[in-house]
């Protein structure tokens, strides 16, 4: 059953080094990602090299599980799924 009642939280370490591979996974799953919100410390004095990303994916549970698995396979990425179905 297709659903959008999922939230995936990501922690990305070493953002400048790991962002390209993360972006590739997100792009490959772009049709299943309804919302993407990136959060990191940024000001005039600092731009953090780690951050959080919150995703709202839509699709079959098996596809969402595969997305989380692919994210966790990346260096510097920790992903957790919240299933609100």
Beta strands, then each sheet from edge to edge (+ up, - down):
strand 1: 6-12
strand 2: 33-39
strand 3: 51-57
strand 4: 77-83
sheet 1: 2+ 3- 1+ 4-
end
